[in-house]
Amino acid sequence: MKLLLDSTRCQGYGLCQEPAPGFIDIDEWGYAQLTVTTVPEGSEEAAAEAVAVCPNSALRLVK
């Protein structure tokens, strides 16, 4: 499973980092940056939570 970020949609709320801190960092301006794109087995729920909390749908999961 892959975690994808559309950086043009990110508005810097930072809500996505809390459920998936190992996958997403927040840059110096407050915008999300992916630290991994392939979601490790057993971590799908955390990645899905990060996708769900993004108010601008900047994140998505693909198989």
mmJSON file of the N, C-alpha and C atoms, coordinates in Angstrom:
{"data_MODEL":{"atom_site":{
"group_PDB":["ATOM","ATOM","ATOM","ATOM","ATOM","ATOM","ATOM","ATOM","ATOM","ATOM","ATOM","ATOM","ATOM","ATOM","ATOM","ATOM","ATOM","ATOM","ATOM","ATOM","ATOM","ATOM","ATOM","ATOM","ATOM","ATOM","ATOM","ATOM","ATOM","ATOM","ATOM","ATOM","ATOM","ATOM","ATOM","ATOM","ATOM","ATOM","ATOM","ATOM","ATOM","ATOM","ATOM","ATOM","ATOM","ATOM","ATOM","ATOM","ATOM","ATOM","ATOM","ATOM","ATOM","ATOM","ATOM","ATOM","ATOM","ATOM","ATOM","ATOM","ATOM","ATOM","ATOM","ATOM","ATOM","ATOM","ATOM","ATOM","ATOM","ATOM","ATOM","ATOM","ATOM","ATOM","ATOM","ATOM","ATOM","ATOM","ATOM","ATOM","ATOM","ATOM","ATOM","ATOM","ATOM","ATOM","ATOM","ATOM","ATOM","ATOM","ATOM","ATOM","ATOM","ATOM","ATOM","ATOM","ATOM","ATOM","ATOM","ATOM","ATOM","ATOM","ATOM","ATOM","ATOM","ATOM","ATOM","ATOM","ATOM","ATOM","ATOM","ATOM","ATOM","ATOM","ATOM","ATOM","ATOM","ATOM","ATOM","ATOM","ATOM","ATOM","ATOM","ATOM","ATOM","ATOM","ATOM","ATOM","ATOM","ATOM","ATOM","ATOM","ATOM","ATOM","ATOM","ATOM","ATOM","ATOM","ATOM","ATOM","ATOM","ATOM","ATOM","ATOM","ATOM","ATOM","ATOM","ATOM","ATOM","ATOM","ATOM","ATOM","ATOM","ATOM","ATOM","ATOM","ATOM","ATOM","ATOM","ATOM","ATOM","ATOM","ATOM","ATOM","ATOM","ATOM","ATOM","ATOM","ATOM","ATOM","ATOM","ATOM","ATOM","ATOM","ATOM","ATOM","ATOM","ATOM","ATOM","ATOM","ATOM","ATOM","ATOM","ATOM","ATOM","ATOM","ATOM","ATOM","ATOM"],
"id":[1,2,3,4,5,6,7,8,9,10,11,12,13,14,15,16,17,18,19,20,21,22,23,24,25,26,27,28,29,30,31,32,33,34,35,36,37,38,39,40,41,42,43,44,45,46,47,48,49,50,51,52,53,54,55,56,57,58,59,60,61,62,63,64,65,66,67,68,69,70,71,72,73,74,75,76,77,78,79,80,81,82,83,84,85,86,87,88,89,90,91,92,93,94,95,96,97,98,99,100,101,102,103,104,105,106,107,108,109,110,111,112,113,114,115,116,117,118,119,120,121,122,123,124,125,126,127,128,129,130,131,132,133,134,135,136,137,138,139,140,141,142,143,144,145,146,147,148,149,150,151,152,153,154,155,156,157,158,159,160,161,162,163,164,165,166,167,168,169,170,171,172,173,174,175,176,177,178,179,180,181,182,183,184,185,186,187,188,189],
"type_symbol":["N","C","C","N","C","C","N","C","C","N","C","C","N","C","C","N","C","C","N","C","C","N","C","C","N","C","C","N","C","C","N","C","C","N","C","C","N","C","C","N","C","C","N","C","C","N","C","C","N","C","C","N","C","C","N","C","C","N","C","C","N","C","C","N","C","C","N","C","C","N","C","C","N","C","C","N","C","C","N","C","C","N","C","C","N","C","C","N","C","C","N","C","C","N","C","C","N","C","C","N","C","C","N","C","C","N","C","C","N","C","C","N","C","C","N","C","C","N","C","C","N","C","C","N","C","C","N","C","C","N","C","C","N","C","C","N","C","C","N","C","C","N","C","C","N","C","C","N","C","C","N","C","C","N","C","C","N","C","C","N","C","C","N","C","C","N","C","C","N","C","C","N","C","C","N","C","C","N","C","C","N","C","C","N","C","C","N","C","C"],
"label_atom_id":["N","CA","C","N","CA","C","N","CA","C","N","CA","C","N","CA","C","N","CA","C","N","CA","C","N","CA","C","N","CA","C","N","CA","C","N","CA","C","N","CA","C","N","CA","C","N","CA","C","N","CA","C","N","CA","C","N","CA","C","N","CA","C","N","CA","C","N","CA","C","N","CA","C","N","CA","C","N","CA","C","N","CA","C","N","CA","C","N","CA","C","N","CA","C","N","CA","C","N","CA","C","N","CA","C","N","CA","C","N","CA","C","N","CA","C","N","CA","C","N","CA","C","N","CA","C","N","CA","C","N","CA","C","N","CA","C","N","CA","C","N","CA","C","N","CA","C","N","CA","C","N","CA","C","N","CA","C","N","CA","C","N","CA","C","N","CA","C","N","CA","C","N","CA","C","N","CA","C","N","CA","C","N","CA","C","N","CA","C","N","CA","C","N","CA","C","N","CA","C","N","CA","C","N","CA","C","N","CA","C","N","CA","C","N","CA","C","N","CA","C"],
"label_alt_id":[null,null,null,null,null,null,null,null,null,null,null,null,null,null,null,null,null,null,null,null,null,null,null,null,null,null,null,null,null,null,null,null,null,null,null,null,null,null,null,null,null,null,null,null,null,null,null,null,null,null,null,null,null,null,null,null,null,null,null,null,null,null,null,null,null,null,null,null,null,null,null,null,null,null,null,null,null,null,null,null,null,null,null,null,null,null,null,null,null,null,null,null,null,null,null,null,null,null,null,null,null,null,null,null,null,null,null,null,null,null,null,null,null,null,null,null,null,null,null,null,null,null,null,null,null,null,null,null,null,null,null,null,null,null,null,null,null,null,null,null,null,null,null,null,null,null,null,null,null,null,null,null,null,null,null,null,null,null,null,null,null,null,null,null,null,null,null,null,null,null,null,null,null,null,null,null,null,null,null,null,null,null,null,null,null,null,null,null,null],
"label_comp_id":["MET","MET","MET","LYS","LYS","LYS","LEU","LEU","LEU","LEU","LEU","LEU","LEU","LEU","LEU","ASP","ASP","ASP","SER","SER","SER","THR","THR","THR","ARG","ARG","ARG","CYS","CYS","CYS","GLN","GLN","GLN","GLY","GLY","GLY","TYR","TYR","TYR","GLY","GLY","GLY","LEU","LEU","LEU","CYS","CYS","CYS","GLN","GLN","GLN","GLU","GLU","GLU","PRO","PRO","PRO","ALA","ALA","ALA","PRO","PRO","PRO","GLY","GLY","GLY","PHE","PHE","PHE","ILE","ILE","ILE","ASP","ASP","ASP","ILE","ILE","ILE","ASP","ASP","ASP","GLU","GLU","GLU","TRP","TRP","TRP","GLY","GLY","GLY","TYR","TYR","TYR","ALA","ALA","ALA","GLN","GLN","GLN","LEU","LEU","LEU","THR","THR","THR","VAL","VAL","VAL","THR","THR","THR","THR","THR","THR","VAL","VAL","VAL","PRO","PRO","PRO","GLU","GLU","GLU","GLY","GLY","GLY","SER","SER","SER","GLU","GLU","GLU","GLU","GLU","GLU","ALA","ALA","ALA","ALA","ALA","ALA","ALA","ALA","ALA","GLU","GLU","GLU","ALA","ALA","ALA","VAL","VAL","VAL","ALA","ALA","ALA","VAL","VAL","VAL","CYS","CYS","CYS","PRO","PRO","PRO","ASN","ASN","ASN","SER","SER","SER","ALA","ALA","ALA","LEU","LEU","LEU","ARG","ARG","ARG","LEU","LEU","LEU","VAL","VAL","VAL","LYS","LYS","LYS"],
"label_asym_id":["A","A","A","A","A","A","A","A","A","A","A","A","A","A","A","A","A","A","A","A","A","A","A","A","A","A","A","A","A","A","A","A","A","A","A","A","A","A","A","A","A","A","A","A","A","A","A","A","A","A","A","A","A","A","A","A","A","A","A","A","A","A","A","A","A","A","A","A","A","A","A","A","A","A","A","A","A","A","A","A","A","A","A","A","A","A","A","A","A","A","A","A","A","A","A","A","A","A","A","A","A","A","A","A","A","A","A","A","A","A","A","A","A","A","A","A","A","A","A","A","A","A","A","A","A","A","A","A","A","A","A","A","A","A","A","A","A","A","A","A","A","A","A","A","A","A","A","A","A","A","A","A","A","A","A","A","A","A","A","A","A","A","A","A","A","A","A","A","A","A","A","A","A","A","A","A","A","A","A","A","A","A","A","A","A","A","A","A","A"],
"label_entity_id":["1","1","1","1","1","1","1","1","1","1","1","1","1","1","1","1","1","1","1","1","1","1","1","1","1","1","1","1","1","1","1","1","1","1","1","1","1","1","1","1","1","1","1","1","1","1","1","1","1","1","1","1","1","1","1","1","1","1","1","1","1","1","1","1","1","1","1","1","1","1","1","1","1","1","1","1","1","1","1","1","1","1","1","1","1","1","1","1","1","1","1","1","1","1","1","1","1","1","1","1","1","1","1","1","1","1","1","1","1","1","1","1","1","1","1","1","1","1","1","1","1","1","1","1","1","1","1","1","1","1","1","1","1","1","1","1","1","1","1","1","1","1","1","1","1","1","1","1","1","1","1","1","1","1","1","1","1","1","1","1","1","1","1","1","1","1","1","1","1","1","1","1","1","1","1","1","1","1","1","1","1","1","1","1","1","1","1","1","1"],
"label_seq_id":[1,1,1,2,2,2,3,3,3,4,4,4,5,5,5,6,6,6,7,7,7,8,8,8,9,9,9,10,10,10,11,11,11,12,12,12,13,13,13,14,14,14,15,15,15,16,16,16,17,17,17,18,18,18,19,19,19,20,20,20,21,21,21,22,22,22,23,23,23,24,24,24,25,25,25,26,26,26,27,27,27,28,28,28,29,29,29,30,30,30,31,31,31,32,32,32,33,33,33,34,34,34,35,35,35,36,36,36,37,37,37,38,38,38,39,39,39,40,40,40,41,41,41,42,42,42,43,43,43,44,44,44,45,45,45,46,46,46,47,47,47,48,48,48,49,49,49,50,50,50,51,51,51,52,52,52,53,53,53,54,54,54,55,55,55,56,56,56,57,57,57,58,58,58,59,59,59,60,60,60,61,61,61,62,62,62,63,63,63],
"pdbx_PDB_ins_code":[null,null,null,null,null,null,null,null,null,null,null,null,null,null,null,null,null,null,null,null,null,null,null,null,null,null,null,null,null,null,null,null,null,null,null,null,null,null,null,null,null,null,null,null,null,null,null,null,null,null,null,null,null,null,null,null,null,null,null,null,null,null,null,null,null,null,null,null,null,null,null,null,null,null,null,null,null,null,null,null,null,null,null,null,null,null,null,null,null,null,null,null,null,null,null,null,null,null,null,null,null,null,null,null,null,null,null,null,null,null,null,null,null,null,null,null,null,null,null,null,null,null,null,null,null,null,null,null,null,null,null,null,null,null,null,null,null,null,null,null,null,null,null,null,null,null,null,null,null,null,null,null,null,null,null,null,null,null,null,null,null,null,null,null,null,null,null,null,null,null,null,null,null,null,null,null,null,null,null,null,null,null,null,null,null,null,null,null,null],
"Cartn_x":[0.845,0.0,0.896,0.523,1.293,0.514,1.225,0.67,1.143,0.209,0.53,0.092,0.862,0.571,0.474,-0.621,-0.767,-0.438,0.8,1.256,0.539,-0.081,-0.823,-2.122,-2.587,-3.821,-3.565,-2.324,-1.994,-2.058,-2.764,-2.89,-2.15,-1.398,-0.556,-1.257,-2.349,-3.031,-2.247,-1.515,-0.697,-1.443,-2.717,-3.524,-3.098,-2.514,-2.146,-0.961,-0.134,1.076,0.77,-0.21,-0.499,-0.801,-1.686,-1.946,-0.845,0.018,1.052,2.392,2.944,4.168,5.37,5.374,6.49,6.443,5.337,5.158,5.19,4.854,4.667,5.424,6.195,6.836,6.178,6.322,5.82,7.042,7.06,8.229,8.201,9.191,9.329,8.193,7.423,6.277,4.956,5.021,3.816,3.175,3.801,3.225,3.733,2.897,3.222,4.272,5.137,6.112,6.129,6.062,6.096,7.521,7.665,8.973,9.07,7.935,7.871,6.676,6.749,5.593,4.984,5.79,5.276,4.921,3.656,3.176,3.596,4.32,4.743,3.541,3.689,2.628,2.307,1.032,0.583,0.358,0.717,0.558,-0.511,-1.269,-2.286,-3.33,-3.676,-4.696,-4.221,-2.967,-2.419,-2.414,-2.018,-2.009,-3.427,-4.374,-5.77,-6.33,-5.93,-6.36,-5.805,-4.55,-3.95,-4.701,-5.055,-5.83,-7.194,-7.822,-9.171,-9.217,-8.164,-8.206,-7.79,-7.265,-6.846,-8.081,-8.251,-9.452,-9.48,-8.341,-8.288,-8.051,-8.124,-7.914,-6.586,-5.543,-4.217,-3.531,-3.987,-3.411,-4.356,-3.774,-4.6,-3.766,-4.452,-3.831,-4.199,-3.222,-3.467,-2.806,-3.413,-2.85,-1.91],
"Cartn_y":[-1.168,0.0,1.239,2.236,3.473,4.644,5.518,6.759,7.865,8.623,9.687,11.032,12.06,13.426,14.333,15.043,16.088,17.395,17.825,18.993,20.276,20.304,21.498,21.647,20.545,20.598,20.822,20.584,20.719,22.195,22.464,23.828,24.027,23.02,23.169,23.06,22.333,22.164,21.241,20.289,19.389,18.28,18.119,17.096,15.682,15.523,14.2,13.589,14.407,13.888,13.123,13.519,12.866,11.374,10.956,9.516,8.729,9.398,8.686,9.433,9.64,10.434,9.806,8.507,7.863,7.987,8.464,8.571,10.01,10.933,12.33,13.254,14.157,15.233,16.537,17.525,18.851,19.74,20.426,21.252,22.558,23.389,24.628,25.623,25.442,26.306,25.674,24.47,23.808,22.843,22.597,21.705,20.277,19.339,17.92,17.518,16.615,15.98,14.509,13.648,12.218,11.779,10.96,10.382,8.98,8.358,7.067,7.1,6.346,6.242,4.854,3.849,2.496,2.272,1.999,1.806,0.419,0.338,-0.971,-1.829,-3.115,-4.042,-3.856,-3.801,-3.592,-2.134,-1.221,0.214,0.859,0.031,0.551,1.403,1.012,1.755,3.177,3.327,4.658,5.516,4.939,5.684,6.088,5.178,5.474,6.585,6.605,7.665,9.015,9.04,10.285,10.805,9.902,10.28,10.833,10.184,10.571,11.938,12.31,13.58,14.782,14.559,15.683,16.43,17.697,18.425,18.785,18.711,19.092,17.924,16.708,15.497,15.516,15.972,16.04,14.679,13.776,12.445,11.41,10.329,9.191,7.934,6.827,5.508,4.795,4.138,3.329,1.967,0.971,-0.397,-0.655],
"Cartn_z":[0.0,0.0,0.0,-0.779,-0.906,-0.324,0.344,0.854,-0.078,-0.621,-1.568,-1.014,-1.321,-0.876,-2.09,-2.203,-3.214,-2.504,-2.616,-1.867,-2.266,-3.44,-3.844,-3.058,-2.438,-1.654,-0.168,0.271,1.69,2.09,3.181,3.68,5.008,5.431,6.604,7.946,8.019,9.31,10.241,9.697,10.49,11.196,10.923,11.593,11.225,10.074,9.572,10.318,10.904,11.539,12.824,13.572,14.853,14.718,13.809,13.712,13.016,12.271,11.51,11.57,12.762,12.874,12.179,11.998,11.319,9.811,9.289,7.839,7.347,8.231,7.822,8.771,8.201,8.945,8.522,9.368,9.043,8.793,7.654,7.332,8.116,7.903,8.674,8.444,7.379,7.094,7.509,8.061,8.55,7.573,6.449,5.44,5.59,5.211,5.318,4.294,4.723,3.845,4.207,3.213,3.474,3.775,4.807,5.111,4.527,4.273,3.584,2.642,1.575,0.686,0.74,1.042,1.178,2.646,2.888,4.255,4.732,5.852,6.361,6.763,6.591,6.968,8.456,8.762,10.127,10.482,9.586,9.847,8.973,8.295,7.381,8.108,9.333,10.075,10.388,10.784,11.076,9.814,8.689,7.426,7.02,7.186,6.845,7.742,8.997,9.924,9.475,9.058,8.565,7.346,6.446,5.259,5.68,6.635,7.061,7.734,8.46,9.2,8.368,7.175,6.343,5.824,6.202,5.785,4.302,3.624,2.208,1.278,1.81,1.011,0.26,0.93,0.316,0.34,1.206,1.314,0.753,0.211,-0.203,-0.149,-0.016,-0.017,-1.304,-1.897,-3.092,-2.904,-3.513,-3.427,-4.554],
"occupancy":[1.0,1.0,1.0,1.0,1.0,1.0,1.0,1.0,1.0,1.0,1.0,1.0,1.0,1.0,1.0,1.0,1.0,1.0,1.0,1.0,1.0,1.0,1.0,1.0,1.0,1.0,1.0,1.0,1.0,1.0,1.0,1.0,1.0,1.0,1.0,1.0,1.0,1.0,1.0,1.0,1.0,1.0,1.0,1.0,1.0,1.0,1.0,1.0,1.0,1.0,1.0,1.0,1.0,1.0,1.0,1.0,1.0,1.0,1.0,1.0,1.0,1.0,1.0,1.0,1.0,1.0,1.0,1.0,1.0,1.0,1.0,1.0,1.0,1.0,1.0,1.0,1.0,1.0,1.0,1.0,1.0,1.0,1.0,1.0,1.0,1.0,1.0,1.0,1.0,1.0,1.0,1.0,1.0,1.0,1.0,1.0,1.0,1.0,1.0,1.0,1.0,1.0,1.0,1.0,1.0,1.0,1.0,1.0,1.0,1.0,1.0,1.0,1.0,1.0,1.0,1.0,1.0,1.0,1.0,1.0,1.0,1.0,1.0,1.0,1.0,1.0,1.0,1.0,1.0,1.0,1.0,1.0,1.0,1.0,1.0,1.0,1.0,1.0,1.0,1.0,1.0,1.0,1.0,1.0,1.0,1.0,1.0,1.0,1.0,1.0,1.0,1.0,1.0,1.0,1.0,1.0,1.0,1.0,1.0,1.0,1.0,1.0,1.0,1.0,1.0,1.0,1.0,1.0,1.0,1.0,1.0,1.0,1.0,1.0,1.0,1.0,1.0,1.0,1.0,1.0,1.0,1.0,1.0,1.0,1.0,1.0,1.0,1.0,1.0],
"B_iso_or_equiv":[0.0,0.0,0.0,0.0,0.0,0.0,0.0,0.0,0.0,0.0,0.0,0.0,0.0,0.0,0.0,0.0,0.0,0.0,0.0,0.0,0.0,0.0,0.0,0.0,0.0,0.0,0.0,0.0,0.0,0.0,0.0,0.0,0.0,0.0,0.0,0.0,0.0,0.0,0.0,0.0,0.0,0.0,0.0,0.0,0.0,0.0,0.0,0.0,0.0,0.0,0.0,0.0,0.0,0.0,0.0,0.0,0.0,0.0,0.0,0.0,0.0,0.0,0.0,0.0,0.0,0.0,0.0,0.0,0.0,0.0,0.0,0.0,0.0,0.0,0.0,0.0,0.0,0.0,0.0,0.0,0.0,0.0,0.0,0.0,0.0,0.0,0.0,0.0,0.0,0.0,0.0,0.0,0.0,0.0,0.0,0.0,0.0,0.0,0.0,0.0,0.0,0.0,0.0,0.0,0.0,0.0,0.0,0.0,0.0,0.0,0.0,0.0,0.0,0.0,0.0,0.0,0.0,0.0,0.0,0.0,0.0,0.0,0.0,0.0,0.0,0.0,0.0,0.0,0.0,0.0,0.0,0.0,0.0,0.0,0.0,0.0,0.0,0.0,0.0,0.0,0.0,0.0,0.0,0.0,0.0,0.0,0.0,0.0,0.0,0.0,0.0,0.0,0.0,0.0,0.0,0.0,0.0,0.0,0.0,0.0,0.0,0.0,0.0,0.0,0.0,0.0,0.0,0.0,0.0,0.0,0.0,0.0,0.0,0.0,0.0,0.0,0.0,0.0,0.0,0.0,0.0,0.0,0.0,0.0,0.0,0.0,0.0,0.0,0.0],
"pdbx_formal_charge":[null,null,null,null,null,null,null,null,null,null,null,null,null,null,null,null,null,null,null,null,null,null,null,null,null,null,null,null,null,null,null,null,null,null,null,null,null,null,null,null,null,null,null,null,null,null,null,null,null,null,null,null,null,null,null,null,null,null,null,null,null,null,null,null,null,null,null,null,null,null,null,null,null,null,null,null,null,null,null,null,null,null,null,null,null,null,null,null,null,null,null,null,null,null,null,null,null,null,null,null,null,null,null,null,null,null,null,null,null,null,null,null,null,null,null,null,null,null,null,null,null,null,null,null,null,null,null,null,null,null,null,null,null,null,null,null,null,null,null,null,null,null,null,null,null,null,null,null,null,null,null,null,null,null,null,null,null,null,null,null,null,null,null,null,null,null,null,null,null,null,null,null,null,null,null,null,null,null,null,null,null,null,null,null,null,null,null,null,null],
"auth_seq_id":[1,1,1,2,2,2,3,3,3,4,4,4,5,5,5,6,6,6,7,7,7,8,8,8,9,9,9,10,10,10,11,11,11,12,12,12,13,13,13,14,14,14,15,15,15,16,16,16,17,17,17,18,18,18,19,19,19,20,20,20,21,21,21,22,22,22,23,23,23,24,24,24,25,25,25,26,26,26,27,27,27,28,28,28,29,29,29,30,30,30,31,31,31,32,32,32,33,33,33,34,34,34,35,35,35,36,36,36,37,37,37,38,38,38,39,39,39,40,40,40,41,41,41,42,42,42,43,43,43,44,44,44,45,45,45,46,46,46,47,47,47,48,48,48,49,49,49,50,50,50,51,51,51,52,52,52,53,53,53,54,54,54,55,55,55,56,56,56,57,57,57,58,58,58,59,59,59,60,60,60,61,61,61,62,62,62,63,63,63],
"auth_comp_id":["MET","MET","MET","LYS","LYS","LYS","LEU","LEU","LEU","LEU","LEU","LEU","LEU","LEU","LEU","ASP","ASP","ASP","SER","SER","SER","THR","THR","THR","ARG","ARG","ARG","CYS","CYS","CYS","GLN","GLN","GLN","GLY","GLY","GLY","TYR","TYR","TYR","GLY","GLY","GLY","LEU","LEU","LEU","CYS","CYS","CYS","GLN","GLN","GLN","GLU","GLU","GLU","PRO","PRO","PRO","ALA","ALA","ALA","PRO","PRO","PRO","GLY","GLY","GLY","PHE","PHE","PHE","ILE","ILE","ILE","ASP","ASP","ASP","ILE","ILE","ILE","ASP","ASP","ASP","GLU","GLU","GLU","TRP","TRP","TRP","GLY","GLY","GLY","TYR","TYR","TYR","ALA","ALA","ALA","GLN","GLN","GLN","LEU","LEU","LEU","THR","THR","THR","VAL","VAL","VAL","THR","THR","THR","THR","THR","THR","VAL","VAL","VAL","PRO","PRO","PRO","GLU","GLU","GLU","GLY","GLY","GLY","SER","SER","SER","GLU","GLU","GLU","GLU","GLU","GLU","ALA","ALA","ALA","ALA","ALA","ALA","ALA","ALA","ALA","GLU","GLU","GLU","ALA","ALA","ALA","VAL","VAL","VAL","ALA","ALA","ALA","VAL","VAL","VAL","CYS","CYS","CYS","PRO","PRO","PRO","ASN","ASN","ASN","SER","SER","SER","ALA","ALA","ALA","LEU","LEU","LEU","ARG","ARG","ARG","LEU","LEU","LEU","VAL","VAL","VAL","LYS","LYS","LYS"],
"auth_asym_id":["A","A","A","A","A","A","A","A","A","A","A","A","A","A","A","A","A","A","A","A","A","A","A","A","A","A","A","A","A","A","A","A","A","A","A","A","A","A","A","A","A","A","A","A","A","A","A","A","A","A","A","A","A","A","A","A","A","A","A","A","A","A","A","A","A","A","A","A","A","A","A","A","A","A","A","A","A","A","A","A","A","A","A","A","A","A","A","A","A","A","A","A","A","A","A","A","A","A","A","A","A","A","A","A","A","A","A","A","A","A","A","A","A","A","A","A","A","A","A","A","A","A","A","A","A","A","A","A","A","A","A","A","A","A","A","A","A","A","A","A","A","A","A","A","A","A","A","A","A","A","A","A","A","A","A","A","A","A","A","A","A","A","A","A","A","A","A","A","A","A","A","A","A","A","A","A","A","A","A","A","A","A","A","A","A","A","A","A","A"],
"auth_atom_id":["N","CA","C","N","CA","C","N","CA","C","N","CA","C","N","CA","C","N","CA","C","N","CA","C","N","CA","C","N","CA","C","N","CA","C","N","CA","C","N","CA","C","N","CA","C","N","CA","C","N","CA","C","N","CA","C","N","CA","C","N","CA","C","N","CA","C","N","CA","C","N","CA","C","N","CA","C","N","CA","C","N","CA","C","N","CA","C","N","CA","C","N","CA","C","N","CA","C","N","CA","C","N","CA","C","N","CA","C","N","CA","C","N","CA","C","N","CA","C","N","CA","C","N","CA","C","N","CA","C","N","CA","C","N","CA","C","N","CA","C","N","CA","C","N","CA","C","N","CA","C","N","CA","C","N","CA","C","N","CA","C","N","CA","C","N","CA","C","N","CA","C","N","CA","C","N","CA","C","N","CA","C","N","CA","C","N","CA","C","N","CA","C","N","CA","C","N","CA","C","N","CA","C","N","CA","C","N","CA","C","N","CA","C","N","CA","C","N","CA","C"],
"pdbx_PDB_model_num":[1,1,1,1,1,1,1,1,1,1,1,1,1,1,1,1,1,1,1,1,1,1,1,1,1,1,1,1,1,1,1,1,1,1,1,1,1,1,1,1,1,1,1,1,1,1,1,1,1,1,1,1,1,1,1,1,1,1,1,1,1,1,1,1,1,1,1,1,1,1,1,1,1,1,1,1,1,1,1,1,1,1,1,1,1,1,1,1,1,1,1,1,1,1,1,1,1,1,1,1,1,1,1,1,1,1,1,1,1,1,1,1,1,1,1,1,1,1,1,1,1,1,1,1,1,1,1,1,1,1,1,1,1,1,1,1,1,1,1,1,1,1,1,1,1,1,1,1,1,1,1,1,1,1,1,1,1,1,1,1,1,1,1,1,1,1,1,1,1,1,1,1,1,1,1,1,1,1,1,1,1,1,1,1,1,1,1,1,1]
}}}
